[in-house]
Amino acid sequence: MLKTLMSTNLAWLSIATFACASDQVGFREVQLGQDANRPLNVVIWYPTDDQSPLDVIGENPVFHGVHAIRNASPSRGEHPLVVLSHGYGGSWRNLNWLAKALVNRGYVVAAPDHPGTTTFNKDADQAARLWERPHDLSRVIDALSSDTEITVDPKRIAAIGHSLGGWTVAALAGARFETARLEKDCRAKASPRACALAIELGLANPQLQRSMADPRIKAFVSLDLGLARGFSPQSLADIQIPTLIIAAGTDIRDLPAQ
C-alpha cells in the first residue's frame, strides 16, 4: 500500500529519477554547526557508482542494518532530496531501511539526530525546544543545497517523518500548532503518552505557535503522526503540496515493551 500511494502522490518526484537509480548506496556522517548552540549529527545516504567493499550500517539489537559504502563518491547529476525525521527517543537508524529503498530509486536521503529527543542526546533543555526540530531539517536542506559534491535538485525536495518526526515534517510543510488546542484536548480525552510529554517537550511554549514552514518542501509523508491533535485544522486544510498520512492503528498506550 505504501509503495502504491507514494508512487501516485509523489509521482512528480519520480520523474527522471529512475534513469539515475542505483543499486549501490553511499553513506557518510557529517556534523553541522559544531560551534553553535544546537550542533547536528547528520547522516546522508546517496547513489554511488563505486564498487568498494560494503559495510553494514546502523545494525543494532532492534533494527537490521543496511549495506552501504562509507564515504563513497556520489553518482553524477542532480538527485531529488528526502529529509528524514526520527521519532521521540529514536535516531536515524530507525529509518535506515527506508533510506536505502529511496536511494535505490535515485534519491539522496539525509537525516539528523534531533538534539534532546534522540537516543544519544536527551538534554532536557533541547527537548523542550520542539520548534527547533523542523528547523533542524531546514538546516540540513541548507547544507545539501550548497554542497559541491552531492548535487540535489532544489525543485524536488520532500520530507518523511515517523511519530514525533511525523509532527516535525507536518510543521515543516505548514501545519500550525496551537498550544491551547492540545491542552483542551488533553483535558477532554487524555492520552497517557502524548499528554504526559507536555512539560518535557515544552508544549505550552508560545514559540510553538509560530510558522515553521519551509517553502522548499514540495511533498511530505507522515508515518504515525504524533501530537496531531494540537495542529490547527485550518492550517492543515491550507497545505497544498502532495501529502501522505499513514496511521499506525491501535494506540498501544503504555503497553510494556515485552
N, C-alpha and C positions, 0 to 999 in steps of 0.2 A: 504493500500500500504506500509506504513512504516513497519508494522509487517512482511509482506511477505519478503520485501527486507532485513530487518535486520536478519531474520532467514536464508536467503540464504547467505548473505555476511559475517555474523558473526557466521556462524554455528560452527566454531572451538571453539568459546567462550561458546557455549551452551552444548558442550559435557560434560556429567556427572553433568550438572548444575541442571537439573530438579529434579534429585534424592534428592537434598537438598533444593528444593524450599520451600518457607514458606508463609503462609497466614498472619503471624504476622510480623510487621515491628518495629524494634528497632530504636531509634533516640537519638543522642547525639550531643552536640555542644562543640567544643574544640577551644583553642587558640594555634597558632603556632608562636614561635619566639616573645614572648611578649616584650623582651628587644631588639629586632632587629629593623632595620630601616623600615621594612615592616611587621609588625605583621599581621597575617592572622586569621580571624574568619572562621572556617570550620565546616560544619555540616556533619554528617555521618548517613546514613540510612543502616540498615543491617538486615539479617534474625534473628529471635529470636524464641525460644520455650516458652517464658514467656507468661503468661495469665493475666498480670496485667491490670488495667483499662487503656483505651485508651484516649489519648489527641488528640485534633485537632491541627495539626502543620502547621504553615505558612498561616493561614487564613488572608485575607486582603480584601479591597473593590474590588480588581480586580481578585484575584486568590482564588479558593477554597482551603481550607486546606486539609490535608490528615490525616487519623487516624494512630497513631503510639504510641508506648510505650516508654516514656522517660527513658534513661539510663538503658534499658533492658539488660539482659545478652545475648551475641551473641550466635547463634547456633554453635555447634561444626563443625570442619572440615574447609578445605580451600574453599574460595569462590573467583570467578572471581571479579575483581575490575573495576568499571567505575568511572572516574573522570568527573565532570560536570563543564562547564564554562558558566556563565550567560552573557547576552548581556550588551551593554553600558547603564549605569544607572540602571541596574537591580540588582538582588540578587539571592541567592539560592532558594528563594521562587518561582521564575518563573518556575523552573523545578521540583518542588515538585512532581507533578503528574507523571512525567517520572521516578523519583527516586523510588516511591512506586511500579510502574509496574515492574521495574527491580528487586527490592528486592523480590517481589513475585515470581520471576523466579530464585532466588538464588544468586543474585549479592549483593556485598557490593558497595554502592554508596557514593561518597564523593564530596563535593562542597565547594570551598572557596568563600567568598566575595572579589572580586579583588579591593584592595585599589585604590582610585582615580576614579574608573569607576563603583562604586556600589551605590545603593540608599543611603546608610548610611555613605559613605565616598567619597566625591567629591573633595578631595585635589588636587589642580591643578598640583603640582609637581609630585605626584604619577601618575596622569592621563597621563602625558607626558612621562612616562616611560613604554610605551606599551610593550616593550620586557620583562618586568617583569611578564606579565600575563602568558605566557607559563611556566615560572619558578615557579610561584605560584603552578601550577598543579604538577610540578616535586617535589616540597616541600611536597605536600600532599601525593604523592606516597611514598616519603622517610619515612614520618611519619607512614603511614599504613604498610609499608614493615617491620618496626621494632616494630610494635605494638604486644604485647604479648597476648592480649585478643581477638582482631578481627584479624583473620588469613586470609590473601589474597594469592591467587595463583600468584606468580611472572611471570608465563608464560601466564597469561590471564588477561591482563590489557588493557582497552580501554578508549577512551576519546570521550565525546559528548559535543558540544557547540552550542549556538544559537547566531546568528548575530556576534557581536564582539567576542563572545565566539566561534563561528564557525571559525573565523580567528585564535583564540588562539589555538584551537586543531589542525588546519591545520599546523600552525607553529610548534607545538609540534611533529607532525608527520613527519616534514622535509621540509615543504614548506619554501622557502626563499623569503623575502620581498626585493624589490628594490625601494628605495625612489624616484629615478628619473623616474621610470616607472609610479608610481602613479601620480607624478607631471605632467608628459606629458599627461597622460590620462585625468586629471582634466582640463588641458588647452583645450584639444580637445572636450570633452563632459562632462562638469561639472555636477556632481550630487550634488544638494544643500546640502544634508545631509552628505554624505561621505567626500566631498571635504572641507566642512566648518569645519570639525573636524581636519583638517591637523595640525593647530597650537596647538589646545587643546590636541591632542594625541601625539604630537611630531613626526609627520610622516616624517619629513625631517631629523630626527636624524640618523646618520650613524650606531648607535648601533643596529638599527632595521634590518640591513643587515646581521648580524651575524647569525650563525645557532642556533636555539632554539630547535633543535630536541632532543627527549628523546627516546633512543632505546628500552625502556621498553614498549612503546606503540605498541600494536600489531594490533590495528584496530581503526578507528575513524569515527564519524558521525558528519557532519557539517550541521546545520539547518540554512537556510537563511544566507549563508556565507558573512560576512561583509568585506569590503576592499579587496576583492579578486583580484581586478584589479592591485594591487601592487605586487602580487606574480609572481615570475619568472616562465614562462611556463615550462622551463626545470626542475626546481626543483619539480614542480607538477608532471611532467612525471616520475620523478625518484622515486616517492613514490611507494613502492611495497606492502604495507600492505593493507588488505581489507579496502575499503573506501566507504562511502555512503554520497552523497551530495544531500540535498533536498532544492530546491529554494522555496521562498515564493510567487512567482508570481509577480504581478504588483508592481512596486515601488511606494509607496504612497507619496514619497517626503515629502513635508511639510503640508500634509493634516491635518486640525485641528482635535484634538482628538475627539471632539463631533460628 
